[in-house]
Amino acid sequence: MHNTHTVPTAAILGAAGYTGQETLDRLLAHPELVPVALGSDSLAGQTAASLHPRLNGSLPAFVQNAEAAVSGADVIFLCLDHAASAAFSPPDGAVVVDLSGAHRLRDEDEATRWYGVAPGAWSYGLPEISPPEGRLIANPGCYATAALLALAPIRDVIDGAVIDAKSGMTGAGRSLKGSSHAGFVLENFSPYAVGAHRHAPEIAQQLGFPVTFVPHLLPVRRGLLATCYVHTDADARELLESAYAASPVVRVLPEGVTPELARVQGTDAAEIGIFTDASTGTTIVVCALDNLGKGAAGQAVQNANLALGLDETDGLVLTGVLV
């Protein structure tokens, strides 16, 4: 008697963008999940090598996103803009992970205000805090992921937070815009969307209270660091260490050790450091991750793994380059 094992398949819509490329990169290293359809309206008809010379002929050629959507894949990754993701009709039986913000906010008025669309919320998939349920999964935003990893385990012992966050320029996506030109980014550092960033209501939704959130653009390609300031009488380190003790992805660093972008860039891991300002009693929780890894594609694959009943870390990169 022979055992048969059907390998699950995946399709990526918007495979030519930053998050699409990163998702494909994770699937190439995945022991179980095989890419069978690469959707890109701009590259349709071209070979995978047109995206990157190292992509060999064993991968399927690019097709229109609409064709990739009906490929029969077991998992579909939506690496599209908010409007396109909102208009997408999930095929029966497929797991769909949406990397846009279209399905993150539960309140319709809030969704319309921040994203211009309100197609309905899907299961919010932040595995360490709120593991995905069902087959329709909303992948969290990159800033929200870092802030929630830092604050969710202590949300019951705080009543507010100030979040000072910085991200590399790939967080803005691959589409050209003035604020992502080298002449603006290099040798510069600036806040943006101050008091008006769409990840703020997402963070508030998951924590249960509003936050002060200010993002900044770093002159680096990738990486994200969120420094969160709170007041609490509880032992924040004990709560955070307990929350992530069994996590293969999130590591709470030893006392006195600070998270660093260099250790998480190019990975799907996250680092957390906990500190106390002795003069004010302020508790400071710092989270570092890769905005394209744990902040996007790595988390999407992690969510797909959980939805399919696979090992949570299949295809993930959890160790960075030391030097």
C-alpha positions in Angstrom: 0.0 0.0 0.0 1.4 3.4 -1.0 0.9 6.6 0.8 0.0 9.5 -1.4 0.7 13.1 -0.5 -0.9 15.9 -2.4 1.2 19.0 -2.3 -0.8 22.2 -1.9 -0.4 24.9 -4.6 -0.2 28.7 -4.5 -1.0 31.6 -6.8 0.3 35.1 -6.3 -1.6 38.1 -7.7 0.6 41.1 -8.1 3.7 39.0 -8.1 5.9 41.8 -9.6 5.5 44.2 -6.6 7.7 44.1 -3.6 5.4 42.0 -1.5 4.7 39.7 -4.4 8.4 39.2 -5.0 9.0 38.5 -1.3 6.1 36.0 -1.2 7.5 34.2 -4.2 10.9 34.1 -2.6 9.4 32.4 0.5 7.5 29.8 -1.7 10.8 28.9 -3.5 12.1 27.8 -0.1 8.9 26.2 1.0 8.9 22.4 1.4 5.2 22.0 0.9 3.6 24.9 -0.9 4.3 25.1 -4.7 3.7 28.2 -6.8 1.6 27.3 -9.9 0.4 30.8 -11.0 2.2 34.1 -11.1 -0.2 37.0 -11.8 1.1 40.3 -13.1 -0.9 42.5 -15.5 2.4 44.4 -16.4 4.5 41.2 -17.0 1.9 38.9 -18.4 3.4 36.6 -21.1 6.9 37.0 -19.9 9.0 34.4 -18.1 9.7 34.5 -14.4 13.3 35.4 -15.3 12.1 38.8 -16.5 11.5 39.7 -12.9 14.8 38.4 -11.7 17.5 36.5 -13.7 18.0 33.9 -11.0 14.4 32.7 -11.4 14.7 29.5 -13.5 12.5 27.9 -16.1 10.8 25.6 -13.7 8.5 28.5 -12.6 5.4 29.3 -14.6 5.4 32.3 -16.9 3.5 35.4 -15.8 -0.2 35.6 -16.6 -2.9 38.2 -16.1 -4.0 38.5 -12.5 -7.5 37.4 -13.5 -6.1 34.2 -15.0 -4.0 33.5 -11.9 -7.1 33.9 -9.8 -8.8 31.0 -11.4 -5.8 28.7 -11.6 -7.3 26.3 -9.0 -4.5 27.0 -6.5 -5.1 26.0 -2.9 -3.8 29.4 -1.6 -4.1 32.8 -3.2 -1.9 35.7 -2.1 -3.4 39.1 -2.9 -0.4 41.4 -3.4 -2.6 44.1 -4.9 -3.8 47.6 -4.1 -6.8 48.1 -1.8 -9.3 48.6 -4.5 -8.3 45.5 -6.5 -8.3 43.3 -3.3 -11.7 44.7 -2.3 -13.2 43.7 -5.7 -11.7 40.2 -5.6 -14.1 37.3 -5.4 -12.5 34.4 -3.5 -12.8 31.0 -5.3 -14.7 28.4 -3.4 -12.5 26.3 -1.1 -9.3 28.4 -1.6 -7.4 30.0 1.3 -7.0 33.7 0.4 -4.4 35.9 2.2 -4.9 39.6 1.5 -1.7 41.7 2.0 -3.6 45.0 1.3 -5.6 46.8 3.9 -9.0 46.3 2.3 -10.2 43.6 4.7 -8.5 44.7 8.0 -10.9 47.1 9.5 -14.2 45.8 11.0 -16.0 49.1 11.1 -17.4 50.0 7.6 -17.2 53.7 8.2 -13.5 53.5 9.3 -12.7 51.2 6.3 -14.2 53.7 3.9 -12.5 56.6 5.6 -9.0 55.1 5.5 -9.1 52.9 2.4 -12.0 54.2 0.3 -13.5 50.7 0.3 -15.5 48.6 2.8 -15.8 45.1 1.4 -16.0 43.6 4.9 -13.4 42.4 7.4 -11.7 39.0 7.1 -10.0 37.1 9.9 -7.1 39.3 11.2 -4.1 37.1 10.9 -1.4 38.1 13.4 -0.4 34.5 14.4 1.2 35.3 17.8 -1.7 37.5 18.9 -4.8 36.5 16.8 -4.2 33.3 14.7 -6.2 33.3 11.5 -9.6 31.6 11.5 -11.2 30.2 8.3 -10.0 30.6 4.8 -10.2 34.4 4.3 -7.3 36.1 6.0 -6.4 39.8 6.3 -2.7 40.2 6.6 -1.8 43.0 9.1 0.1 46.1 8.1 3.8 46.3 8.7 3.6 49.1 11.3 0.6 47.5 13.0 2.5 44.2 13.2 5.4 45.8 15.1 3.3 47.9 17.4 0.9 45.0 18.2 3.7 42.6 18.9 5.1 45.1 21.3 1.8 46.1 23.0 -0.8 43.4 22.7 0.6 41.2 25.5 0.4 44.2 27.9 -2.8 45.9 26.5 -4.8 44.9 29.7 -2.4 46.8 31.9 -2.1 50.1 29.9 -4.7 52.6 28.7 -2.8 54.3 25.9 0.5 54.3 24.0 2.7 56.6 22.0 4.3 54.8 19.1 7.3 56.3 17.3 8.0 54.1 14.3 10.4 54.1 11.4 10.4 52.1 8.1 12.6 51.6 5.1 11.5 52.9 1.8 10.1 49.6 0.4 7.3 50.0 2.9 5.8 52.5 0.4 5.6 49.9 -2.4 7.2 49.6 -5.8 5.1 52.3 -7.6 7.0 55.5 -8.2 6.2 58.5 -6.1 8.1 61.7 -5.3 8.7 60.8 -1.7 10.4 57.5 -2.6 12.9 59.0 -5.1 16.6 58.7 -4.1 17.0 62.5 -4.1 14.3 62.8 -1.4 15.2 59.7 0.7 19.0 59.6 0.8 20.6 61.8 3.4 17.2 62.6 4.8 14.9 61.5 7.6 11.3 62.7 8.0 8.0 61.9 9.5 4.9 61.5 7.3 1.1 61.1 7.6 1.5 62.5 11.1 -1.6 61.8 13.1 -3.2 60.5 9.9 -1.8 57.1 9.0 -4.1 54.2 8.2 -2.3 51.8 10.4 -3.4 53.8 13.5 -7.0 52.6 13.5 -5.8 49.1 12.7 -3.6 49.2 15.9 -6.5 50.7 17.9 -8.9 48.1 16.7 -6.8 45.3 18.0 -5.7 46.9 21.3 -9.2 48.3 22.2 -8.1 51.9 22.6 -6.7 54.7 20.4 -2.9 55.3 20.2 -0.7 58.2 19.2 1.2 56.9 16.1 3.9 58.7 14.1 5.7 57.0 11.2 9.0 58.1 9.7 10.8 57.2 6.5 14.3 55.8 7.0 16.9 56.1 4.2 17.3 52.3 4.0 15.8 49.8 1.7 14.1 47.6 4.3 13.5 47.2 8.0 11.1 48.6 10.5 11.5 49.7 14.2 8.7 50.8 16.5 9.4 52.3 19.9 6.4 52.3 22.1 6.0 54.4 25.3 3.5 53.3 27.9 2.8 53.7 31.7 2.0 50.6 33.7 2.5 49.2 37.2 2.7 45.7 35.8 5.9 43.8 34.9 5.9 44.3 31.2 8.9 42.0 30.7 7.3 39.1 32.4 4.1 39.5 30.3 6.0 39.8 27.0 8.4 36.9 27.8 5.4 34.7 28.8 3.5 35.7 25.6 6.4 34.7 23.3 8.1 31.9 25.2 7.0 29.3 22.7 7.2 31.5 19.6 9.6 30.5 16.8 9.3 33.9 15.2 9.3 36.5 18.0 12.2 36.8 20.4 12.2 38.9 23.5 15.8 40.0 24.0 17.7 39.8 27.3 17.6 42.8 29.6 19.7 45.7 28.3 19.9 44.3 24.7 18.3 46.6 22.0 16.6 45.4 18.8 18.5 46.2 15.6 17.4 46.4 12.0 20.5 44.6 10.8 19.6 41.4 12.6 16.1 41.3 11.2 16.5 42.6 7.6 15.8 40.0 5.1 14.1 37.7 7.7 10.6 36.9 8.9 11.6 37.2 12.6 10.9 40.0 15.1 12.9 41.2 18.1 11.5 42.9 21.2 13.4 44.8 23.8 11.9 46.1 27.1 13.3 49.1 29.0 12.3 51.5 31.8 13.0 55.2 32.0 14.0 55.6 35.6 13.3 59.3 35.8 9.6 59.1 34.6 8.7 55.5 35.2 7.9 55.1 31.5 8.0 51.6 30.1 9.6 51.5 26.7 8.9 48.5 24.4 10.9 48.3 21.1 10.1 46.0 18.2 12.2 45.5 15.1 11.2 43.5 12.1 11.6 43.5 8.3 8.7 45.4 6.7 8.6 43.0 3.8 9.2 39.9 5.9 7.3 39.6 9.2 5.6 42.9 8.2 4.2 41.5 4.9 5.2 38.4 2.9 6.7 36.3 5.7 3.6 36.8 7.8 1.4 36.0 4.8 3.1 32.7 4.3 3.0 32.0 8.1 -0.8 32.6 8.0 -1.2 30.3 4.9 0.8 27.6 6.7 -1.6 27.8 9.7 -4.7 27.8 7.5 -3.4 24.7 5.7 -2.3 22.9 8.8 1.4 23.0 7.8 4.3 23.7 10.0 4.0 27.4 11.0 7.6 28.2 9.9 7.7 26.4 6.6 9.4 28.6 4.0 10.2 31.3 6.6 13.6 32.9 7.0 14.3 33.3 10.7 18.1 33.8 10.8 19.7 37.0 9.5 23.2 37.7 8.2 25.6 38.3 11.1 27.9 40.8 9.4 
